[in-house]
Amino acid sequence: MTDLGGMIARFGRETGLFMTGKKSPWGSGGGNDAPTSSAGSSGDAPDTTPPPAAPGAEGPRNPWLPPQSGDGPKDSGRRGPNIEDIFRNRKGGGNGGGGRGPNIPRLPQRPDGKSWAPVVVGLIVLAFLGTSMVHLIAPQEKGVVTTFGSYSRTLDSGTAVTLPWPIQSVKVEDVTSIRRESIPEGDGEKLMLTADQNLVDLTYLVRWNIKDLKLYMFQLADPDQTVREVAEAAMRQSIAEVNLNDVMGSGRAQIELNVRERMQRVLDAYRSGVVIQGVDIKKTDPPAKVVDAFKEVLAAQQDAQSEINRAQAWAQQLTARAGGEATAFDKVYEQYKLAPEVTRRRMYYETMERVLSQTDKVIVETPNTQAYLPLPEMKRSQKPQEGGQ
């Protein structure tokens, strides 16, 4: 047991569990601190009697207590600052001015000594009421008034007064300006199938505006997207009814009219409040993968059409010439019926003149002259002689 007691005492001294002859770091507390014990190596029982405290001697100061003044008496039992003292110091509104909180500027006072704060608050409230109750609507616009989110009425252009927000609110839309939807957007490709099983890359523009603002705002979830989808459906249906030559040729105007009528019927059935002003086809090209071959075919078709046009023009000229000759013959025949002998002789002379003018022989029908005079040969022989002289 002696060895066991020595080991316990030595363990206590090394670990600080038993502090023999040392004061508590938390202060003596007026002699109420619990004393530590020590055990000798002889194995006697540990002495639990506390040693007398020296006059005026004290242990280390309690770290949780506020710092003490050097002039006054040292009171180890003084309490720390409470929560009220902390907030009082942070306010900085005392006479000492020792607060560390932010210095908030105060509004100047009115001449009568009252604060300007109520006046400023009143002006802010009036400005809010003015902006939420009075509405200026442009000539091309209309407004929809909603009361707690439900439709109330439609406002025309001009000045209108409503209840303040959040009781009533007004949403203004431009109802006269023409809106444009280009399909497809950007440089995308929109392929459509024609009636003769050909693909065509089509780009078109849809022009529309708002007819009924109430229906436009409350009937459809997304009116703009609805217009685009209806336009694409109507265009595909119209393209499927015509051939490729009509799409890329003279049939565009009829296709645009059909698309506009179909779109308006569908949008009216939806009660969308939208009116279609027109559809314009901007581009009709073959697919990009076959554009080279398509250009060759188109060039061959154009050449063939040019030949056809040239043949038709020649046929028209020939027909016109034949018609003119027939008209002239009819006129001659009318004169022939009036004087047949004279007309017969004149026709004979004209015919012989036209025929003999292309020969080199001269024939004179008289009884005393030679039947044939070689006048052309004589003329040709005379020309070299005149040249030599």
Summary of the structure (lengths in Angstrom):
residues: 389
radius of gyration: 60.0
end to end distance: 180.8
largest distance: 200.6
contacts: 865
relative contact order: 0.05
helix: 43%
strand: 17%
